[in-house]
């Protein structure tokens, strides 16, 4: 009889249930379920949020041994290399190598480039200014993070959330503050999903009804040659200016060149679909794995979530204010609403500009005009990340 009891006790102690008494673990499992609900039911960035949430669930199940943060502490300290991770790590440790090396974010940019039409930006180069202005939140959040006591590296990684570009936020966090990756990624993708709720009140607050009613002239046609030359010139110029942007900008423009060349449809299609989907799966689960309870549940995480919201708000404001200035300088030819699309959440931010414009004037069609600042924001967030990496990397 005692032998049976001993066996039962051994099985119980070896199981994960015996360790569920840790309240922090329970909180993380509940949070993972909440994020799964938001991703599935509310469809908040479901392609990545579901993966991140399930990665959070897996990494916090006691005894699973899928992710070992202590191994990555030793890796960062230079005590071990990728070989040890492959030998001693769990499944999520191995998948996380693609995040840590920066491969996943770069491949995501490859797919984004293959899906992006830079025609509206080429047709209206002033969109670059709006995309730049919409990075205001990056620097505001950076300053606030410094005031709150974060280091320069941590503040830079937090600030890039304002660029509304998840892969860029992940890339910079990995380079500058890998211990904050989970909180930064969740903040970035959560607020990207909430753009239709965050931006409209600010758009109505900063612009007048007359400004929102402005109809813009149709964009000029863009030639095939312009679309082919554009990614080559941008890649060369930006990488020469900020070499640290090479992985992101290089992949973004290569993907776009495949799209526009007209002779690499198979590669473009693969980058847009199969490759993008595979990398999204690995990226989401790997990022979620970093949200280990004893490292995620702290005051810093709350501060990052709040700073992320502030960053998004100021980025929207920056784009709108420059939009108002351009409206006055062009004597009412530019609707300032398109400035809010300067954040790089493509194409969601452009759709919000279109929606608000049509509410003020049902005959208003701003979508293609807003796509210019929107795709400019993708370049702008990568440049902002490169600038911060040059300063603190």
Helices and strands as residue ranges (DSSP letters): H 2-14, G 16-19, H 23-40, H 46-59, H 69-76, H 82-88, H 91-100, H 103-115, H 119-123, H 127-133, H 136-147, H 152-159, G 160-163, H 166-176, G 178-180, H 181-193, H 195-206, H 209-212, H 224-241, G 243-245, H 246-261, H 265-272, H 274-289, H 293-296, H 299-329, G 336-342, H 348-360, H 367-392
